[in-house]
């Protein structure tokens, strides 16, 4: 019996991808920025959304410089009125949203005694409430079309202790994972897929302002080297490592993948210590 396997459909031509958190915390490639460019390279129309207008515009400019299609949308992912407006503008521009990429996350160093209730509420609003608000905006259209994908960015900090207290961040990232699992189960029969990408130790602009503080007695480069030594493959990941995983889950190549977590961590979560 002859059999011709199907082509790998890693193609997003004509799809509209809404990237919530598409800017960068500093110069260089964040996960949101690299993912936005990757989606565009696969033919998607990218909605570049961020609270930082200048950073979002930079991502949009990078896409357009390569001949891709992108529009900038500016607003607060944790504010319901802003989110409703953002997705309304996206639908006015592109007609629909086929893929939601949720890439929002903030944190604060400290355990329960260093984390106030106000801190916790603020971090939960940005990391988890924003996912609820965005998901509510895309689900009706996805169900109506019988097709859609949600890609949420969590963290291995939501799975294990990483050597320093990061309570609110870890707890809320764990919530992102469980939220996405539950959406996947409820909407699988209606053609909507929902998955979580779980990055490990990733070298992005964010570590210059957050992770470096965990290693106050060393330079940033020494801190990076220390983190790289923790990873079985011997290096930190790049934003592109994560972006390529996101592209797979957003595409029809992952048509039978839903309700799961894709670890992009160089093997670190498999270590005993």
Phi, psi and omega in degrees: 000127178275147180214127177254111182294150180292153176291150177289112186274052177278072188215131179240026183305125177081351179282150176255119181247123179259113181258108180267108187101051187263002178272203180214146180288350180187184180299138178118193187257109171276170177297318180296319181291313179297322178294319179300314180295320179297315177301317180296321179297335178268008173099004182282154167270121190253127171269109185266103186245134179198160176285332181268105185299316182296319180292319176297318179298325178296318177297315179300318180296322179296319179293313182295328179296335177266005179089010180274174180251125179206149174228147181266136176229128187242127178179176182265117184295341181265358181257119187299318180297319178296317182295317177301316179296315182302311182287330174297317178296322179295318179293324176297322183282316188244350177093329185198173170231117182270329183225130171255122174249110182262114190229037186257135178190132173229167179205180177209130179293136176138157175265202185297329181279342179260356183248111179283164176300324178294318176302312184297317179297319180295316182291320177297319180299316182287317188275327187244310179304321180298325178292319175299311183299316181291319181297320178298332180282329185262334186300315182303315180293322179295317179295318180300320180276344182074026183198140176172159180221137174242127178239114181251139180263118176254217180193151174295344174296340176276359181244330185205165176280133187255014175104356176209151184286124180216054194303302186296321178297311182298316181296317182288328177290327173297322178295322177302315180298312182292321176304312184293321176302317184291320175299317181301316181291318184291327188247007181302316183291347180258013173088007181259126176255142178221124182221159179244134170262132185243094180287151173266230181274103188248135181273092179234170178303335183298328186291340179292334183252348182239294186297323181302332180292338179287342182240061189296339182267009180228167175282168178300317181296322177293322177296318178298317180296321178296320179292319179299324181292341179285339190267131181305324180281354172089011179207159168285158176282167175251164176301328180291324176303317180287318182300320181292325175295319178298318180299320177300311183292332179283338187266171178289351173297337179253032185300336182252021182243116176205151177072028183228175179240130178256109179283129175236080195221008179063017177092004189292327182287347177273356181283147177286320177228000000 
